[in-house]
Amino acid sequence: FFFALCSNMALSYAPLPIVESDSTSSRKFMVGTMAVALPTLLLLVVSHKAHEGLTDQQFAVVSTMKTTVVSASAPSSSARAALLRRPAARFAGAGQPADLMEDAAAHSLAPHFRPHSPALSGWWPMTWAAAGTSLLAAALFQRWSMRASAGTRADAYQSISGDLYGTSSTAAPTSRSSWAMAATGAAATPSYSLTCLESNSFSLALGSANLLIDPWMVGSLTFADATWLFEGKKRNIAQLPFTPEEVGGVFDALVLTQGLDDHAHIPTLKRIPKSIKIIANPQAAEICRSLGFTDIETIKPGGSTTVKDVEIQAFRGSLVGPPWSEPQNGYCFKYGEFRVVTEPHGNLPTLGYQADVLIMPVVSQSIGPYPLVNGVREAVDAARQLRPRLFVPLENGEIDSSGVLSAILSEGGTIEAFAAECKASGLPTEVKRMLPYQPLALKEEAIAMTAVTGEVAANPIEKLQKDFQDFLAPFTAKSKAQQLKRDLLKKVAPLRCGAAMTKAEEAEVLAIVEELKPLNPTPATSASPLINGRWDLLWTTEKEQLFFVEKGLFGSGFVAAKQDIDVASGRLQNLIEFEKGDYFKVSSSLSSEPPVRCNFVFGSCVCKRGPLEVPLPPVGKGWFDTVYLDDTLRIAEDIRGDTLIVARERGAEPFTVPESEN
């Protein structure tokens, strides 16, 4: 029993010096492990199998630790979640050795400890009890050792890719002056610091500039002062280390992404000194102008400005309001080659560059069918596009709320699910969930992530393998795309354009779409002549089209849905055909915005049922991004986050419904 206990303790502790990358410590631990393991093998032959298996599991876990992100704080009442909350889970996710050992000791080791010879049959009860108890003790020892090893490189790694509630390298200051020093840094030293101020608000110290984004610092949040409709309250606003009146002495500029109350909070803006520089989209800029601010710079998508040594680039953000309203702003803060990108509603266009830090929500919010904030899927897409080293979830829903809108507001997705998707996608991205009012040092985090992933890339065998894969990539991408297309067509064929699918089937289709997008053979899809022609609907998530597919038109069954595109003449037509020649047709003007976007404005709408043709008032505008395009298949994602899969109709003449029939 003693030898079994000691050997399992040593084996459970072995991964720490391996992560530590300290050859001397590794040798010491390996020698110690062998010294206690060899007598164990002689005395307890049966338990040797279990020891050997656990060692293999531990080494497999260590080899995959570089991309592991697990939340150590997700609340749960189950024993499984309790295991995931312990520090050991930070290293290994769902396959951690402590988890394996505890489960094995409690549930599944009995068959493996059956004696293999009559001579050992009398030792069976003692062997089983010794091995099971020692494995459980080893798991507990590993848990303790992870906590106790504060001075090791393992803890350094833990601070880099630890739990989602990881603490920052800078402690939360207690005074206003010390907070300002932590946020801005020394005058001669460039700053790389981000501080969550709850909801949409945060501060960013970059280079020599200190910026305050979407501040809400006093009182509650309402829309048009209608507390019966919605009222939100921050949970930790008393911890705010400065007042609105002190903003001018701490920050160089105030940056507003939107003109809505949760971004341009009027009670806060009223108390901020009016001489501070304001950088805002047109709607927010007008609000600030009406409040008496004197230094306002209005910036639209595509524009840029500079605050000290930081360039602020605006890009097209979320559409908040009716389809014809102007989109809000997202921003890229650029200091040298270091980029921090944020979009508060999770709607990120194709930017054409990569980022070091990405700040956006991952928990979706919607009112009925109307989406307010995008969620996990869009966040994963953004991470794939920008490949940030650090992702900071913007937890704009983490407030206490009441009112009518609060009662019907629904949320979807979790930060843990997003982290798992990033890991499954092989992204070199760390997910860091911040606590409010505790600055996070961005530069150190990014450098540390580069160092951890760089150690793996420096392996000569892996480098050779990667070079060989890069050489074969042009030859294999096409065949892989063809196979994915076959899988996609097979998957959507029985789903009646999406009207007869389950949530699981929808997720499977979208997963194939995500695999196809990087293999798109036509990068500038919106400018390519391949986009022109008639396209037949295969599958969509758009609820309006699926309604017609399922219900038909006043008793006339659905036949087909077609989309006609002619970029050169600026025409777009959506046609839904029903039985007996009935149809529903929407005509729009179309303009290309390369590389992937097409903008449209509704022009006319006609519903034909029998001999009656009823014109309907067309209202609105929007856009869609063609994320995959070849000569037979097109995949598009639109302004509302819906996905459309269409196939080219060979030999068809687009816009074939005569204008005289409208």
C-alpha positions in Angstrom: 0.0 0.0 0.0 2.8 2.4 0.9 4.7 1.9 -2.3 1.6 2.1 -4.4 0.6 5.4 -2.7 4.1 6.9 -3.2 4.4 5.8 -6.9 1.1 7.2 -7.8 1.9 10.5 -6.1 5.1 10.7 -8.0 3.4 9.8 -11.3 0.7 12.4 -10.7 3.3 15.1 -10.1 5.4 14.2 -13.1 3.7 16.5 -15.6 4.7 19.6 -13.6 8.5 19.5 -14.3 7.7 18.5 -17.9 5.7 21.7 -18.4 8.4 23.6 -16.5 10.9 22.7 -19.2 13.6 22.5 -16.6 15.8 19.5 -17.4 17.4 19.3 -13.9 14.0 19.2 -12.2 12.7 16.8 -14.8 15.6 14.4 -14.1 15.1 14.6 -10.4 11.4 13.9 -10.6 11.9 11.0 -13.1 14.6 9.4 -10.9 12.3 9.8 -7.8 9.4 8.3 -9.8 11.4 5.3 -10.9 12.8 4.7 -7.4 9.4 4.3 -6.0 7.8 2.8 -9.1 10.1 -0.2 -9.4 9.4 -1.7 -6.0 5.7 -1.1 -6.7 5.9 -3.1 -9.9 7.5 -6.0 -8.0 5.0 -6.0 -5.1 1.8 -5.1 -7.0 1.9 -6.6 -10.4 -1.7 -6.1 -11.2 -1.7 -2.3 -10.4 1.1 -1.8 -12.9 -1.4 -1.8 -15.7 -3.3 1.1 -14.2 0.0 3.1 -13.5 1.2 2.6 -17.0 -2.2 3.7 -18.5 -2.3 6.8 -16.4 1.2 7.8 -17.3 0.3 7.6 -21.0 -2.8 9.7 -20.4 -0.8 12.3 -18.5 1.8 12.7 -21.3 -1.0 12.9 -23.9 -2.6 15.7 -21.9 0.6 17.6 -21.6 1.1 17.5 -25.4 -2.3 19.2 -26.0 -2.1 21.8 -23.2 -1.1 24.6 -25.5 -4.6 25.2 -26.8 -6.6 24.2 -23.8 -9.0 26.8 -22.3 -11.4 25.6 -19.6 -13.6 27.7 -17.3 -12.8 27.0 -13.6 -15.8 29.0 -12.5 -18.8 27.8 -14.3 -21.5 27.1 -11.7 -22.8 23.5 -11.5 -24.1 21.2 -8.9 -22.9 18.0 -10.6 -19.8 16.1 -9.5 -18.4 16.5 -13.0 -18.5 20.3 -12.9 -16.9 20.1 -9.4 -14.0 18.2 -10.9 -13.7 20.8 -13.7 -13.5 23.6 -11.2 -10.3 22.4 -9.6 -6.9 23.8 -10.7 -5.9 20.5 -12.3 -8.7 21.1 -14.9 -6.8 24.2 -16.1 -4.3 21.9 -17.7 -6.4 19.3 -19.3 -10.0 20.0 -19.9 -12.3 17.0 -20.2 -9.4 14.4 -20.2 -7.3 15.5 -17.2 -5.4 12.8 -15.3 -7.0 13.7 -12.0 -10.4 13.2 -13.5 -9.4 9.9 -15.0 -7.9 8.7 -11.7 -10.8 9.7 -9.6 -13.4 8.2 -12.0 -11.3 5.0 -12.3 -10.8 4.6 -8.6 -14.5 5.1 -7.9 -16.1 3.3 -10.8 -14.2 1.3 -13.4 -11.0 -0.3 -12.1 -12.4 -3.6 -10.7 -12.1 -5.6 -14.0 -8.5 -4.5 -14.5 -7.4 -5.8 -11.0 -8.6 -9.3 -11.5 -5.7 -11.6 -10.6 -4.0 -13.3 -13.5 -2.7 -16.4 -11.6 -3.9 -18.5 -8.7 -0.9 -17.4 -6.7 -2.3 -13.9 -6.6 -5.9 -14.8 -5.9 -5.4 -14.4 -2.1 -4.0 -11.0 -2.6 -7.0 -9.8 -4.6 -8.9 -7.8 -1.8 -5.7 -6.2 -0.6 -4.5 -5.4 -4.1 -7.8 -3.9 -5.1 -8.1 -1.8 -1.9 -4.4 -0.6 -2.2 -4.6 0.3 -5.8 -8.0 2.0 -5.6 -7.1 4.0 -2.5 -3.7 5.0 -3.8 -5.2 6.2 -7.1 -7.6 8.4 -5.2 -4.8 9.7 -3.0 -2.8 10.5 -6.0 -5.7 12.5 -7.5 -6.0 14.5 -4.3 -2.2 14.9 -4.1 -2.2 16.2 -7.7 -4.9 18.7 -6.8 -2.9 20.0 -3.8 0.4 20.1 -5.7 -1.1 22.2 -8.5 -2.2 24.7 -5.9 1.1 24.6 -3.9 3.5 25.1 -6.8 3.3 28.9 -7.0 6.9 29.3 -7.9 7.0 27.0 -10.9 6.7 27.5 -14.6 3.5 25.5 -14.4 1.9 28.4 -12.6 3.2 30.8 -15.2 1.5 28.7 -17.8 -1.6 28.6 -15.7 -1.7 32.4 -15.6 -1.4 32.5 -19.4 -4.0 29.8 -20.4 -5.7 29.2 -17.1 -9.4 29.5 -16.2 -11.7 31.9 -18.0 -11.8 34.0 -14.8 -8.0 34.3 -14.9 -6.6 37.2 -12.9 -4.6 39.8 -14.6 -0.9 40.5 -14.0 -1.7 43.9 -12.5 -3.7 43.8 -9.3 -6.8 46.0 -9.1 -5.7 49.4 -7.7 -7.5 50.7 -4.6 -7.1 54.4 -5.2 -7.8 56.6 -8.2 -4.2 57.7 -8.5 -2.8 54.2 -8.4 -5.5 53.0 -10.9 -4.5 55.8 -13.3 -0.8 54.8 -13.0 -1.6 51.2 -13.7 -3.8 52.1 -16.7 -1.4 54.5 -18.3 1.9 53.2 -17.3 5.1 55.3 -17.1 5.4 58.1 -19.5 8.4 56.6 -21.3 6.9 53.0 -21.4 4.2 52.1 -23.9 1.1 50.8 -22.3 -0.9 47.7 -23.3 -3.7 47.5 -20.7 -7.4 46.7 -20.9 -9.9 47.2 -18.0 -13.4 46.0 -18.0 -15.8 48.6 -16.5 -18.9 46.3 -16.8 -21.5 46.0 -19.6 -20.2 47.6 -22.8 -17.8 49.9 -21.0 -14.0 49.5 -20.9 -10.8 51.5 -20.9 -7.8 50.9 -23.1 -4.3 52.1 -22.5 -2.3 51.6 -25.6 1.0 53.2 -26.5 0.9 56.6 -24.7 -2.9 57.0 -25.2 -5.5 56.3 -22.6 -9.0 55.8 -24.0 -12.4 55.4 -22.5 -14.9 53.4 -24.5 -18.8 53.6 -24.2 -18.8 54.8 -20.5 -21.7 54.2 -18.2 -20.5 55.4 -14.8 -23.5 56.6 -12.9 -27.1 55.6 -12.2 -29.1 53.1 -14.1 -29.6 52.4 -17.8 -32.9 53.2 -19.5 -34.1 53.9 -23.0 -35.9 57.3 -23.4 -36.2 57.3 -19.6 -38.8 54.6 -19.8 -38.0 52.5 -16.7 -41.2 50.5 -17.2 -39.8 49.4 -20.6 -36.2 48.6 -19.4 -34.0 49.5 -16.5 -30.5 48.1 -16.0 -28.2 48.4 -13.1 -24.5 47.6 -12.9 -23.5 45.1 -10.1 -20.2 46.6 -9.1 -20.3 50.2 -10.1 -19.3 51.3 -6.6 -15.8 49.9 -7.4 -15.3 52.4 -10.2 -12.0 54.1 -9.3 -12.8 57.5 -10.8 -15.8 59.7 -11.2 -17.2 61.2 -14.4 -15.8 64.6 -13.4 -12.3 63.1 -13.2 -12.4 61.5 -16.7 -10.7 64.5 -18.3 -7.7 64.2 -16.1 -7.3 60.4 -16.6 -8.2 59.8 -20.3 -7.0 61.4 -23.6 -10.3 60.7 -25.5 -13.7 59.2 -25.1 -14.7 56.8 -27.9 -18.3 55.9 -28.6 -19.3 53.0 -30.9 -23.1 53.7 -31.0 -25.6 56.4 -30.2 -27.9 54.2 -28.2 -28.2 54.7 -24.4 -26.1 51.7 -23.4 -23.2 53.1 -25.4 -23.8 56.9 -25.2 -25.1 57.0 -21.6 -26.5 60.5 -21.3 -26.5 60.8 -17.5 -22.8 59.9 -17.6 -22.0 62.2 -20.5 -23.7 65.1 -18.7 -21.2 64.9 -15.9 -18.0 64.4 -18.0 -16.0 67.6 -18.6 -17.0 69.0 -21.9 -13.4 69.8 -23.1 -12.4 66.1 -23.5 -11.9 64.9 -27.0 -14.9 62.8 -28.4 -14.5 60.3 -31.2 -17.9 58.9 -32.2 -20.2 57.7 -35.0 -22.6 60.3 -36.4 -25.5 59.5 -34.1 -23.4 59.6 -30.9 -21.6 62.7 -32.1 -24.9 64.5 -32.4 -25.8 63.6 -28.8 -22.5 64.8 -27.5 -22.9 68.1 -29.5 -26.3 68.7 -27.9 -24.7 68.2 -24.5 -22.1 70.9 -25.0 -19.0 69.0 -25.8 -16.6 71.2 -27.9 -14.0 68.8 -29.3 -15.9 66.2 -31.3 -14.6 64.2 -34.2 -17.2 62.3 -36.2 -15.9 59.2 -37.8 -17.8 56.9 -40.2 -17.0 53.3 -41.3 -13.8 53.4 -43.3 -12.6 56.6 -41.6 -9.7 56.9 -39.2 -8.2 59.4 -36.7 -5.2 59.5 -34.3 -5.0 60.0 -30.5 -1.3 60.6 -29.6 0.5 57.5 -31.1 -2.6 55.3 -31.6 -4.5 55.2 -34.8 -8.3 54.5 -34.5 -9.9 52.9 -37.6 -13.6 52.7 -37.8 -15.3 49.8 -39.7 -18.9 48.9 -40.4 -20.5 47.5 -37.2 -23.9 46.3 -36.3 -27.2 47.4 -37.8 -29.2 48.5 -34.7 -32.7 49.4 -35.8 -34.7 49.0 -39.0 -32.9 47.7 -42.1 -32.6 51.1 -43.7 -30.8 52.7 -40.7 -27.1 53.4 -40.8 -24.8 50.7 -39.2 -23.0 51.6 -36.1 -19.2 51.6 -35.6 -16.7 49.0 -34.7 -13.1 50.1 -34.1 -9.5 48.9 -34.5 -7.0 50.5 -32.2 -3.6 50.3 -33.8 -0.2 51.1 -32.1 2.6 50.2 -34.4 1.7 46.7 -35.5 -0.3 45.8 -32.4 -4.0 45.8 -33.1 -7.0 45.7 -30.7 -10.3 45.2 -32.4 -13.8 45.6 -30.8 -17.4 45.4 -32.0 -20.0 45.5 -29.2 -22.8 43.5 -30.9 -20.6 40.8 -32.5 -21.0 41.8 -36.1 -17.6 41.8 -37.7 -17.1 42.4 -41.5 -14.2 41.2 -43.5 -11.3 43.4 -42.4 -8.4 42.1 -44.3 -5.9 42.0 -41.4 -5.3 40.0 -38.2 -5.5 41.3 -34.7 -3.6 40.7 -31.5 -6.6 41.2 -29.2 -10.3 40.9 -30.1 -13.1 42.2 -27.8 -16.7 41.2 -28.6 -19.6 39.4 -27.1 -20.1 35.6 -27.3 -23.5 35.3 -25.5 -26.3 36.2 -28.0 -29.2 38.4 -27.0 -32.6 38.6 -28.8 -36.1 39.8 -28.4 -38.3 37.1 -29.9 -37.0 36.6 -33.5 -35.2 39.9 -33.5 -31.5 39.5 -32.8 -29.8 42.3 -30.7 -26.4 40.8 -30.1 -24.6 38.0 -31.9 -23.3 35.0 -30.2 -20.9 32.0 -30.3 -21.1 31.3 -34.0 -20.2 34.9 -35.1 -17.5 35.1 -32.4 -15.9 32.0 -33.8 -16.1 33.3 -37.3 -14.4 36.5 -36.1 -11.7 34.6 -34.4 -11.1 32.5 -37.5 -10.8 35.7 -39.6 -8.6 37.8 -37.2 -6.8 34.9 -35.5 -6.3 36.9 -32.3 -3.8 35.8 -29.7 -6.2 37.0 -27.0 -10.0 37.1 -27.0 -11.8 39.0 -24.3 -15.5 38.4 -24.1 -17.6 41.6 -23.8 -20.2 40.7 -21.2 -22.7 43.4 -22.0 -25.6 41.3 -20.6 -24.0 40.9 -17.1 -26.3 43.5 -15.4 -29.4 43.4 -13.3 -32.4 44.4 -15.3 -36.2 44.8 -15.0 -39.0 45.9 -17.2 -41.0 44.6 -20.2 -38.0 44.1 -22.5 -36.1 42.3 -19.7 -38.9 39.8 -19.4 -38.8 38.9 -23.1 -35.1 39.2 -23.6 -33.5 35.8 -24.2 -29.8 34.8 -24.3 -28.0 31.9 -26.0 -24.5 30.4 -25.8 -21.8 30.5 -23.2 -18.2 31.6 -23.0 -17.2 28.0 -22.3 -18.9 26.8 -25.5 -17.0 29.5 -27.4 -13.7 28.4 -25.9 -14.4 24.8 -26.8 -15.2 25.9 -30.4 -11.9 27.8 -30.6 -10.0 24.7 -29.4 -11.8 22.4 -31.8 -11.0 24.8 -34.7 -7.3 24.7 -33.8 -7.2 28.5 -33.2 -4.1 29.9 -31.4 -6.4 32.0 -29.3 -6.6 32.3 -25.5 -10.0 33.2 -24.0 -9.6 35.5 -21.0 -12.7 36.3 -19.0 -12.0 39.4 -16.9 -13.2 40.5 -13.5 -14.5 44.1 -13.5 -12.1 46.9 -12.7 -9.0 44.7 -12.8 -6.5 45.8 -15.5 -5.3 43.1 -17.9 -1.8 43.6 -19.4 -2.4 42.8 -23.1 1.2 42.8 -24.3 2.5 40.3 -21.8 -0.4 38.1 -22.5 0.2 38.2 -26.2 3.9 37.6 -25.9 3.4 34.7 -23.5 0.9 33.1 -25.9 3.5 33.5 -28.7 6.2 31.9 -26.5 4.0 28.9 -25.6 2.8 28.2 -29.2 6.3 29.0 -30.5 7.9 26.2 -28.6 5.7 23.7 -30.4 6.4 25.4 -33.8 10.1 25.2 -33.1 10.0 21.4 -33.1 12.0 20.5 -36.3 9.8 17.4 -37.1 6.6 19.4 -36.8 8.1 22.2 -38.8 9.1 19.8 -41.6 5.6 18.3 -41.5 4.0 21.8 -41.7 6.3 22.7 -44.7 5.3 19.5 -46.5 1.6 20.2 -45.8 2.0 23.7 -47.1 3.5 22.3 -50.3 0.6 19.9 -50.8 -2.0 22.5 -49.8 -2.8 23.7 -53.4 -3.3 20.1 -54.5 -5.4 18.9 -51.6 -7.6 22.0 -51.0 -9.6 21.4 -54.2 -10.3 17.7 -53.4 -11.2 18.5 -49.8 -13.6 21.2 -51.0 -15.2 18.8 -53.4 -15.7 16.2 -50.7 -17.1 18.8 -48.3 -19.5 19.9 -51.1 -20.7 16.4 -51.5 -21.2 16.0 -47.8 -23.1 19.3 -47.7 -25.4 18.4 -50.6 -26.1 15.0 -49.0 -26.8 16.6 -45.7 -29.3 19.3 -46.9 -31.1 17.1 -49.5 -33.7 15.7 -47.1 -34.3 18.9 -45.1 -36.8 20.7 -47.4 -34.6 23.8 -47.7 -34.3 23.8 -43.9 -38.0 23.6 -42.9 -37.7 20.0 -41.8 -34.5 20.1 -39.7 -33.7 19.8 -36.1 -31.2 22.0 -34.2 -28.6 19.3 -34.4 -29.0 19.0 -38.1 -28.7 22.8 -38.5 -25.5 22.7 -36.5 -24.1 19.9 -38.7 -24.8 21.9 -41.9 -23.3 25.1 -40.4 -20.2 23.1 -39.3 -19.7 22.0 -43.0 -20.1 25.5 -44.1 -17.4 26.7 -41.7 -15.1 24.1 -43.1 -15.8 25.2 -46.7 -15.3 28.9 -46.1 -11.5 28.8 -45.9 -11.5 26.8 -49.1 -13.4 29.4 -51.1 -11.7 29.4 -54.6 -13.1 32.8 -55.5 -11.7 35.4 -52.9 -13.3 38.5 -54.4 -16.8 36.9 -54.7 -18.9 40.1 -55.0 -16.8 41.3 -58.0 -16.6 37.9 -59.7 -18.8 37.2 -62.8 -19.5 33.8 -61.2 -21.9 35.4 -58.8 -24.3 36.4 -61.7 -27.1 34.1 -62.8 -30.0 32.2 -61.4 -29.5 30.3 -58.1 -31.9 27.7 -56.7 -32.4 27.5 -52.9 -31.0 24.4 -51.3 -31.0 25.4 -47.6 -31.4 28.5 -45.4 -31.9 29.6 -41.8 -34.0 32.6 -42.9 -37.4 32.3 -41.1 -39.4 34.1 -43.7 -38.4 31.8 -46.5 -38.9 28.8 -44.3 -42.4 29.9 -43.5 -43.3 29.9 -47.2 -41.6 26.5 -47.7 -43.6 25.0 -44.8 -47.0 26.8 -45.2 -47.2 27.7 -48.9 -49.2 30.8 -50.1 -52.9 30.7 -49.1 -53.2 27.0 -49.8 -50.9 27.0 -52.8 -47.9 24.7 -52.0 -44.3 25.6 -52.2 -42.4 24.7 -55.4 -39.0 26.4 -55.4 -37.2 29.6 -54.4 -34.8 31.3 -56.8 -32.4 34.2 -56.6 -31.4 36.1 -59.7 -28.2 38.3 -59.6 -26.7 40.7 -62.1 -24.1 42.9 -60.5 -23.2 44.8 -63.7 -26.8 46.0 -64.1 -27.3 46.4 -60.4 -30.3 44.0 -60.2 -31.4 41.4 -57.6 -34.6 39.4 -57.6 -35.9 36.9 -55.1 -38.7 34.7 -56.4 -40.6 32.1 -54.5 -42.7 29.9 -56.7 -45.8 28.1 -55.7 -48.2 25.6 -57.3 -50.5 26.8 -60.1 -48.1 29.5 -61.2 -48.4 31.6 -58.1 -45.4 33.4 -56.8 -44.0 36.0 -54.4 -41.4 38.3 -55.9 -39.1 41.0 -54.5 -37.0 43.1 -56.8 -34.1 45.2 -55.5 -31.2 47.4 -56.7 -27.8 45.9 -56.0 -24.3 47.2 -55.6 -21.0 45.4 -55.1 -18.7 46.1 -52.1 -15.7 43.9 -52.7 -14.3 41.6 -51.6 -17.4 39.7 -50.5 -20.3 42.1 -49.8 -23.3 43.0 -51.9 -25.7 45.8 -50.7 -29.3 45.9 -51.8 -32.3 48.2 -51.5 -35.8 46.9 -52.0 -37.5 48.3 -55.0 -40.8 46.5 -55.6 -42.7 43.5 -54.2 -45.6 41.5 -55.8 -47.7 38.7 -54.5 -49.5 36.7 -57.2 -52.3 34.2 -56.2 -54.5 32.9 -59.0 -55.5 35.8 -61.2 -54.8 38.4 -58.6 -51.5 40.3 -58.4 -51.2 42.4 -55.3 -48.3 45.0 -55.1 -46.9 45.4 -51.6 -44.9 48.3 -50.3 -41.2 47.4 -50.3 -39.4 48.7 -47.2 -35.8 48.4 -46.2 -32.3 47.6 -47.3 -29.5 45.3 -46.3 -26.5 43.3 -47.4 -25.2 39.8 -47.8 -21.6 38.4 -47.9 -20.9 35.6 -50.3 -18.4 33.5 -48.3 -18.1 30.6 -50.8 -18.5 30.7 -54.6 -17.6 28.4 -57.4 -19.3 27.6 -60.8 -22.0 25.4 -59.1 -22.4 26.5 -55.5 -22.8 29.7 -53.6 -23.0 30.2 -49.8 -24.0 33.6 -48.4 -24.4 35.1 -44.9 -26.7 38.1 -44.5 -27.1 41.2 -42.3 -29.3 39.2 -39.8 -26.9 36.4 -39.4 -28.8 33.9 -41.6 -27.0 31.5 -44.0 -28.1 30.8 -47.5 -27.0 27.8 -49.7 -27.9 27.9 -53.3 -27.0 26.0 -56.5 -26.6 27.4 -60.0 -29.5 26.6 -62.3 -27.9 25.7 -65.6 -29.4 27.1 -68.8 -31.8 29.3 -66.9 -32.6 32.9 -67.9 -32.5 35.2 -64.9 -35.3 37.7 -64.3 -37.7 35.6 -66.3 -40.9 36.8 -64.7 -42.1 39.5 -67.1 -42.5 43.0 -65.8 -46.0 43.1 -67.4 -47.1 40.4 -65.0 -46.3 42.5 -61.9 
